[in-house]
């Protein structure tokens, strides 16, 4: 399993019984986590210190026990810190997936290496959410295109960009498949492509997205716009219905996908050393 090791503003304190106890800055949260099937390491006394508790009701929506003002946390990359605005909403997410810091390091290393070799990397971030990967690429010298179909999260990502004094990211509110199709027709080429597709989604003109069904075609088209030599690729999937072995088989049959790639699990390690697996990770 791959997990970040350089967080100071975030800590997975404990997990179990379908929930996880975390620290964001100075705020302790208690949120649902389907992958937390073990028993907690700490007693109820430790869990009772929670400041924010999310109760999930229907379709992953729910509510927090109290409201706090938006706040920001930072993550230290080699060249600079990147900062994120955290905010409450109708879902359990606060605006950052802490386990993704392991990918931010990977992105930063790849982009820095390109720049040092005289290549100005172009990076495409699909299903880009609030822009952690986009920021990691931008501050490491890349020309970044950030694509997400939800206008609200792109607005959130732009606020994160402003917080980091970054004004060079290209923002696109569009369905990822539609954007990639147009990129193929234009003959666009990117040195790095990052994908974090959902399990289900609603695309343009009511066309549904289903991960198991639609992922192979999207990856095939993505390979057509990825540079043949100077490149990197990251794919995260969080669906329990798509185990790592099945994902490996799917990708091995995609035309243009390399025969050798890293296929592993992305997760977090708790304060007492327990590992929490959170999703599949494929990269090269």
C-alpha positions as CSV (number, residue, x, y, z in Angstrom):
1,X,0.0,0.0,0.0
2,X,1.1,3.5,-0.8
3,X,0.3,6.3,1.8
4,X,1.6,9.8,2.4
5,X,4.2,10.3,5.2
6,X,4.7,14.1,5.2
7,X,1.5,15.5,6.6
8,X,1.6,17.8,9.6
9,X,-1.8,19.5,9.2
10,X,-3.6,16.1,8.9
11,X,-3.5,12.9,10.9
12,X,-5.6,9.7,10.8
13,X,-6.0,9.2,14.5
14,X,-8.0,6.0,14.5
15,X,-10.6,4.0,12.5
16,X,-13.0,1.2,12.9
17,X,-16.7,0.2,13.0
18,X,-17.3,2.0,9.7
19,X,-15.9,5.4,10.8
20,X,-12.6,7.3,11.0
21,X,-11.3,9.7,13.5
22,X,-9.1,12.4,11.9
23,X,-7.3,15.7,12.7
24,X,-7.5,18.5,10.1
25,X,-5.3,21.3,11.5
26,X,-6.6,21.6,15.1
27,X,-10.1,20.2,14.4
28,X,-11.0,16.6,15.2
29,X,-13.5,15.0,12.9
30,X,-15.5,11.7,13.0
31,X,-16.8,10.7,9.6
32,X,-18.2,7.6,7.9
33,X,-15.7,5.3,6.2
34,X,-16.9,2.1,4.6
35,X,-13.4,0.7,4.4
36,X,-12.9,0.9,8.2
37,X,-14.2,-2.6,8.9
38,X,-11.8,-3.3,11.9
39,X,-12.3,-2.4,15.5
40,X,-11.0,1.0,16.7
41,X,-7.7,1.1,18.5
42,X,-8.7,3.8,21.0
43,X,-11.4,3.8,23.6
44,X,-14.6,5.8,23.4
45,X,-13.0,8.4,25.5
46,X,-10.6,9.4,22.7
47,X,-13.4,9.3,20.1
48,X,-15.5,11.6,22.3
49,X,-13.1,14.4,21.7
50,X,-14.5,14.9,18.3
51,X,-15.4,18.5,17.3
52,X,-17.2,17.7,14.1
53,X,-19.4,14.6,13.6
54,X,-21.0,13.7,10.3
55,X,-24.2,11.7,10.3
56,X,-24.9,10.1,6.9
57,X,-28.6,9.6,6.1
58,X,-29.4,8.8,2.4
59,X,-27.4,8.6,-0.8
60,X,-24.3,9.6,1.2
61,X,-25.9,12.9,2.1
62,X,-26.2,14.0,5.7
63,X,-25.3,16.7,8.2
64,X,-22.6,17.9,10.6
65,X,-23.3,18.2,14.3
66,X,-22.2,21.9,14.2
67,X,-20.9,24.5,11.8
68,X,-17.4,25.9,11.8
69,X,-15.9,28.7,9.7
70,X,-14.0,27.6,6.6
71,X,-10.3,27.1,7.4
72,X,-7.2,26.1,5.5
73,X,-4.5,23.5,5.9
74,X,-1.2,23.0,4.0
75,X,0.9,20.2,2.6
76,X,4.7,20.6,2.1
77,X,6.0,19.7,-1.3
78,X,9.7,19.9,-2.1
79,X,9.5,23.3,-3.7
80,X,6.6,24.9,-1.8
81,X,3.7,24.4,0.5
82,X,0.2,24.0,-1.1
83,X,-2.8,25.1,0.8
84,X,-6.4,24.0,0.7
85,X,-9.6,25.6,1.9
86,X,-11.8,23.2,3.9
87,X,-15.5,23.7,4.1
88,X,-18.6,21.7,5.3
89,X,-21.5,20.7,3.1
90,X,-24.2,18.1,2.6
91,X,-21.6,15.4,2.2
92,X,-18.8,14.0,4.5
93,X,-16.0,15.4,2.5
94,X,-14.3,18.6,3.5
95,X,-12.6,19.4,0.3
96,X,-9.4,17.3,0.3
97,X,-8.6,13.6,0.2
98,X,-5.5,13.3,2.4
99,X,-4.3,10.0,0.9
100,X,-3.8,11.8,-2.4
101,X,-0.8,13.6,-1.0
102,X,1.2,10.5,-2.1
103,X,0.2,11.3,-5.7
104,X,1.0,15.0,-5.3
105,X,4.6,13.9,-4.5
106,X,4.7,11.7,-7.5
107,X,3.3,14.5,-9.8
108,X,5.8,17.0,-8.3
109,X,8.7,14.7,-8.9
110,X,7.7,13.9,-12.5
111,X,7.0,17.6,-13.5
112,X,10.2,18.8,-11.8
113,X,12.2,16.1,-13.7
114,X,10.6,17.2,-17.0
115,X,11.5,20.9,-16.4
116,X,15.1,20.0,-15.4
117,X,15.4,18.1,-18.7
118,X,14.2,21.1,-20.7
119,X,10.6,19.9,-21.3
120,X,7.7,22.2,-20.4
121,X,5.2,19.5,-19.2
122,X,1.5,19.8,-20.1
123,X,-0.7,18.1,-17.5
124,X,-4.4,17.2,-17.8
125,X,-6.4,16.6,-14.6
126,X,-9.7,14.8,-15.2
127,X,-12.5,14.6,-12.6
128,X,-10.2,17.1,-10.8
129,X,-12.4,18.0,-7.8
130,X,-10.9,20.8,-5.7
131,X,-7.5,20.8,-7.4
132,X,-4.9,19.2,-5.2
133,X,-3.2,17.4,-8.1
134,X,-3.6,20.5,-10.3
135,X,-1.8,22.7,-7.7
136,X,1.0,20.1,-7.3
137,X,1.6,20.1,-11.0
138,X,1.4,23.9,-11.4
139,X,3.8,24.8,-8.6
140,X,6.2,22.2,-10.1
141,X,6.4,23.9,-13.4
142,X,3.6,22.3,-15.5
143,X,1.0,23.9,-17.7
144,X,-2.2,22.5,-16.2
145,X,-5.7,21.9,-17.6
146,X,-8.2,21.2,-14.8
147,X,-11.5,19.5,-15.9
148,X,-14.5,18.7,-13.8
149,X,-18.2,18.6,-14.7
150,X,-19.4,20.2,-11.5
151,X,-19.2,24.0,-11.6
152,X,-19.3,24.3,-7.8
153,X,-16.1,22.2,-7.2
154,X,-14.3,24.1,-10.0
155,X,-15.1,27.3,-8.2
156,X,-13.7,25.8,-5.0
157,X,-10.6,24.7,-6.9
158,X,-10.2,28.3,-8.2
159,X,-10.4,29.6,-4.6
160,X,-7.6,27.1,-3.7
161,X,-5.6,28.4,-6.6
162,X,-6.1,32.0,-5.4
163,X,-5.0,31.0,-1.9
164,X,-1.8,29.7,-3.4
165,X,-1.2,32.7,-5.6
166,X,-1.5,30.5,-8.7
167,X,-3.2,32.1,-11.8
168,X,-1.9,29.9,-14.6
169,X,-4.3,26.9,-14.5
170,X,-6.8,26.5,-17.3
171,X,-10.2,25.8,-15.8
172,X,-12.8,23.7,-17.8
173,X,-16.3,22.8,-16.6
174,X,-17.2,19.9,-18.8
175,X,-17.7,16.1,-18.8
176,X,-14.4,14.4,-18.9
177,X,-15.3,12.0,-21.7
178,X,-16.5,14.9,-23.9
179,X,-13.3,16.9,-23.2
180,X,-11.1,13.9,-24.0
181,X,-13.0,13.2,-27.2
182,X,-12.5,16.7,-28.4
183,X,-8.8,16.5,-27.4
184,X,-8.4,13.4,-29.6
185,X,-9.9,15.1,-32.6
186,X,-7.7,18.2,-32.1
187,X,-4.6,16.1,-31.7
188,X,-3.7,17.5,-28.3
189,X,-0.8,15.9,-26.4
190,X,-0.2,15.9,-22.7
191,X,2.9,14.8,-20.7
192,X,0.9,13.9,-17.7
193,X,-2.8,12.7,-17.3
194,X,-4.5,12.3,-13.9
195,X,-7.9,10.6,-13.5
196,X,-10.1,10.1,-10.4
197,X,-13.4,8.9,-11.9
198,X,-16.4,8.3,-9.7
199,X,-18.4,5.1,-9.5
200,X,-21.5,6.6,-11.0
201,X,-22.2,10.0,-12.6
202,X,-24.4,11.9,-15.0
203,X,-22.7,13.2,-18.2
204,X,-23.9,15.5,-20.9
205,X,-27.4,15.1,-22.4
206,X,-28.3,12.7,-19.5
207,X,-25.7,10.1,-20.5
208,X,-24.8,8.1,-17.4
209,X,-21.2,7.3,-16.4
210,X,-20.6,3.8,-15.0
211,X,-17.1,3.1,-13.9
212,X,-16.9,-0.6,-14.8
213,X,-18.6,-0.1,-18.1
214,X,-17.1,3.2,-19.3
215,X,-13.6,3.2,-17.9
216,X,-11.9,1.1,-20.7
217,X,-13.1,3.4,-23.5
218,X,-12.0,6.5,-21.7
219,X,-8.6,5.1,-20.9
220,X,-8.1,4.1,-24.5
221,X,-8.8,7.6,-25.7
222,X,-6.6,9.1,-22.9
223,X,-3.7,7.0,-24.2
224,X,-4.2,8.7,-27.6
225,X,-3.4,12.1,-26.1
226,X,-0.6,11.0,-23.8
227,X,3.0,11.7,-25.0
228,X,4.5,8.4,-26.2
229,X,7.8,8.8,-24.4
230,X,7.8,11.7,-21.9
231,X,4.8,11.0,-19.8
232,X,3.2,9.9,-16.6
233,X,-0.3,8.6,-15.8
234,X,-2.3,8.3,-12.6
235,X,-5.6,6.5,-12.2
236,X,-7.5,6.3,-8.8
237,X,-10.7,4.2,-8.4
238,X,-12.6,4.0,-5.1
239,X,-15.3,1.5,-6.1
240,X,-15.4,-1.7,-4.0
241,X,-17.2,-3.3,-7.0
242,X,-13.9,-3.0,-9.0
243,X,-11.2,-4.9,-7.1
244,X,-7.6,-4.3,-8.0
245,X,-7.3,-7.6,-9.8
246,X,-10.2,-6.7,-12.1
247,X,-8.8,-3.2,-12.7
248,X,-5.5,-4.8,-13.7
249,X,-7.2,-7.1,-16.2
250,X,-9.3,-4.3,-17.7
251,X,-6.2,-2.1,-18.2
252,X,-4.1,-4.9,-19.7
253,X,-6.7,-5.2,-22.5
254,X,-6.9,-1.5,-23.3
255,X,-5.2,-0.7,-26.7
256,X,-2.2,1.6,-26.2
257,X,-1.9,1.0,-22.4
258,X,1.7,0.0,-21.4
259,X,2.4,-3.6,-20.4
260,X,4.2,-2.6,-17.3
261,X,2.7,-0.3,-14.7
262,X,2.3,0.2,-11.0
263,X,-0.9,-1.4,-9.7
264,X,-1.4,-1.0,-5.9
265,X,-3.6,0.4,-3.2
266,X,-3.7,3.9,-1.9
267,X,-4.4,4.6,1.7
268,X,-3.5,6.1,5.1
269,X,-1.6,4.9,8.2
270,X,-3.1,5.8,11.6
271,X,-1.3,7.3,14.5
272,X,-0.7,3.8,16.0
273,X,0.4,2.3,12.7
274,X,-2.7,0.6,11.4
275,X,-3.2,0.8,7.6
276,X,-6.5,1.8,6.0
277,X,-6.9,0.8,2.4
278,X,-9.0,3.4,0.5
279,X,-8.8,2.7,-3.2
280,X,-7.0,1.3,-6.2
281,X,-4.1,3.2,-7.7
282,X,-2.5,2.6,-11.1
283,X,0.3,4.8,-12.3
284,X,3.4,4.8,-14.5
